[in-house]
Amino acid sequence: MDLYRGTISKRDRRAFLPQPISDESLRRILRAGRMTPSSKNSEPNRFIVVRSPEGKRALANLSPMAQWLADAAVVIVIAQVREHPFDAGRCAQNMMLAAFNDGIGSCPAHLPEEALRELLAIPPDVFINRVIGFGYIDPENAGPPPAVARRRKPLEELVHSERWGQSAPFLAPPAEQRP
Ligand SMILES: Cc1cc2nc3c(=O)[nH]c(=O)nc-3n(C[C@H](O)[C@H](O)[C@H](O)COP(=O)(O)O)c2cc1C
């Protein structure tokens, strides 16, 4: 998959086929996480991989907004031995894009931290960043929930040129480059 096309076409997925992810694909996802660059190359990210049906169900039960985690093939929790949200965010997107390259969809979830810590026995000095569910995309149910289904804001609203508030002349169309 072309890296640019893959990056701009990856959307979060919460409906998955009942199909397991092979160990090889899982290793590819984890390797993509491992290779995440980090501040001073300090590699703060750690991964808790949950594959058992009861483990995934227990995670899903922690939030009404994350019920779909029970149907994921794999849930990965990104924890950090040193708190660095930027490094965790890069790691999450690295893993989700590597998965997407293998036809595997994914979505981050927010779960209540203390309940999650207790459930997975995460030590008190380890920071919890994010929970991500992975599974093969169900094409029949690929759309996002209506609450969050909308197009991205136009670039003109997001980009400032040289200083805040100044519009960017380089944004003029080529329509084919506008996802
Ligand atoms: C930090 C974070 C937490 C999120 N938590 C949840 C969640 O608890 N449940 C959920 O269904 N989606 C969750 N999402 C997914 C967002 O709703 C999604 O990224 C956004 O709607 C864009 O989706 P799209 O790729 O389909 O456009 C979360 C995303 C982020 C970045």
The ligand as an SDF file (V2000), in Angstrom:
LIG
                    3D

 31 33  0  0  0  0  0  0  0  0999 V2000
   -7.6170    9.5760   22.4590 C   0  0  0  0  0  0  0  0  0  0  0  0
   -8.7710    8.9270   21.7180 C   0  0  0  0  0  0  0  0  0  0  0  0
   -9.7540    8.2460   22.4270 C   0  0  0  0  0  0  0  0  0  0  0  0
  -10.8070    7.6350   21.7400 C   0  0  0  0  0  0  0  0  0  0  0  0
  -11.7470    6.9360   22.4410 N   0  0  0  0  0  0  0  0  0  0  0  0
  -12.7450    6.3220   21.7860 C   0  0  0  0  0  0  0  0  0  0  0  0
  -13.7140    5.5270   22.4990 C   0  0  0  0  0  0  0  0  0  0  0  0
  -13.6690    5.3880   23.7190 O   0  0  0  0  0  0  0  0  0  0  0  0
  -14.6840    4.9230   21.7890 N   0  0  0  0  0  0  0  0  0  0  0  0
  -14.7780    5.0530   20.4220 C   0  0  0  0  0  0  0  0  0  0  0  0
  -15.6840    4.4580   19.8320 O   0  0  0  0  0  0  0  0  0  0  0  0
  -13.8840    5.7880   19.7140 N   0  0  0  0  0  0  0  0  0  0  0  0
  -12.8800    6.4210   20.3650 C   0  0  0  0  0  0  0  0  0  0  0  0
  -11.9430    7.1440   19.6590 N   0  0  0  0  0  0  0  0  0  0  0  0
  -12.0280    7.2260   18.1880 C   0  0  0  0  0  0  0  0  0  0  0  0
  -12.4620    8.6010   17.6770 C   0  0  0  0  0  0  0  0  0  0  0  0
  -13.8620    8.7240   17.8150 O   0  0  0  0  0  0  0  0  0  0  0  0
  -12.0330    8.6730   16.1920 C   0  0  0  0  0  0  0  0  0  0  0  0
  -10.6290    8.7620   16.1580 O   0  0  0  0  0  0  0  0  0  0  0  0
  -12.6120    9.8490   15.4380 C   0  0  0  0  0  0  0  0  0  0  0  0
  -14.0070    9.7750   15.4440 O   0  0  0  0  0  0  0  0  0  0  0  0
  -12.1340    9.8620   13.9870 C   0  0  0  0  0  0  0  0  0  0  0  0
  -12.5200    8.6740   13.3740 O   0  0  0  0  0  0  0  0  0  0  0  0
  -12.3810    8.4100   11.7920 P   0  0  0  0  0  0  0  0  0  0  0  0
  -11.0060    7.8690   11.5710 O   0  0  0  0  0  0  0  0  0  0  0  0
  -13.4480    7.3990   11.4850 O   0  0  0  0  0  0  0  0  0  0  0  0
  -12.6200    9.6970   11.1080 O   0  0  0  0  0  0  0  0  0  0  0  0
  -10.8880    7.7470   20.3250 C   0  0  0  0  0  0  0  0  0  0  0  0
   -9.8800    8.4390   19.6240 C   0  0  0  0  0  0  0  0  0  0  0  0
   -8.8350    9.0060   20.3160 C   0  0  0  0  0  0  0  0  0  0  0  0
   -7.7560    9.7230   19.5130 C   0  0  0  0  0  0  0  0  0  0  0  0
  1  2  1  0
  2  3  1  0
  2 30  2  0
  3  4  2  0
  4  5  1  0
  4 28  1  0
  5  6  2  0
  6  7  1  0
  6 13  1  0
  7  8  2  0
  7  9  1  0
  9 10  1  0
 10 11  2  0
 10 12  1  0
 12 13  2  0
 13 14  1  0
 14 15  1  0
 14 28  1  0
 15 16  1  0
 16 17  1  0
 16 18  1  0
 18 19  1  0
 18 20  1  0
 20 21  1  0
 20 22  1  0
 22 23  1  0
 23 24  1  0
 24 25  2  0
 24 26  1  0
 24 27  1  0
 28 29  2  0
 29 30  1  0
 30 31  1  0
M  END
$$$$
